[in-house]
Amino acid sequence: MADGRATLGNLAEKASLSVSAVQSRVRRLEARGWLARRPSATDARVTLVRLTSEGLERAVRCSAVYTRLVGEIWVQHL
């Protein structure tokens, strides 16, 4: 979503996982302080998830490492 939040259903769809699989992953990331979730203000059936500032920092660091590794492993062989 444009405001930095996503629904569990949307995350599941984008990751090609079931909602229950996403829920278990979200619980672990929430326990580490990297994600926060809360019920939607407009639809009680929906849970919204967002990265915390610590989670965003971690994602940015992981992204840089991932990009470097892809370059080292794949791009150099093309």
N, C-alpha and C positions, 0 to 999 in steps of 0.2 A: 504494500500500500504506500501511497505517497507520503503519509505521515509517519512512516517508520514502523508501523504495526502491521501484523498479518494475522489472519485467523489460522487456527490449527488445520482446518480443512484446506485452506489455500496452501499452507506449507506442505501438507501431505500430497496434494496434487502436484506441486512443483518438484517434489523430491521422489515422486512415484512410490510413495509409501502409504500404508494405511494410517488412518487418524490415530489408532491406538499405538502404532509404532512411533509416530511423531510425539505423542503424549509422553511416552517413556523417555525419549530423548530430551524433550523440553524439561521434564522433571529433573533430570541429571544436570542440565545446563543451568536451570534455575537454582539448584542447590549450590552450584559453584559461583553464583552471582552474575552469570553472564546473560541471562534472560530474565524478563519479568513478564508475568501474565496476569490478566484480569478479565472479568466478564465484560462483555460489550454493554455499553449504556443503552443501546437501542434494541438489542436482541439477546435475551437471557440464555438462549441456546448456544451462543457464540462466545468463545474465549479468544481474546486478543493477546498476541505475543509480541514483545519488542526486545531488542538488544538493550542491555544496560550500557552505561558508558564504559565499564570494564569489559563487557562483551564486545563492544565495537572496537575497542583498543586491541583485544585479542584477535578479532577477525581481521583487522588490518595487518597485524603482525603475521598471522598465518597466511594471509593472501600473498604477502611479499615473499615468504619462504616458498610457498607453492609455485609461484611464478618463476622464481629462481631455479627450483628443482626441475620444473617442466623444461626450462631452457637447457639445463645441463643434460637432462636425460634424453629429450626428444629432438629439440631443435638442432643440436650439434650433429645429429645423425642424418639430417635431411640434406 
